[in-house]
């Protein structure tokens, strides 16, 4: 595996800002969810199997849902 011999490993499937947010969450158990970051966090949680954080993101999205944005959430 490349991880054994390389100093730099590229993590595909998420952006650096989302990854930084997840790492800070792993160390502090605190996270600021907002409409800007929550969709990327849900996708990253699927990728890395962070079920607890994914649940928190889904709850945030549910609380934000209204008739004008429910189709976008479904997509």
C-alpha angles and dihedrals in degrees: 000000000000091000090070096058107025132079092206125051122185114222109207126202100046139055126247095251093055091045091051090051091051093048091050088049091051091054099039106024086226128111137170110223117196139157090266099056108024099085093051090046092054090052092047091048089055090050096048097032097240096160097172094053091043089055090052090050091049091050090051090051092047091052090052095049120116135154093273097057106029094099090054091051090050091054 
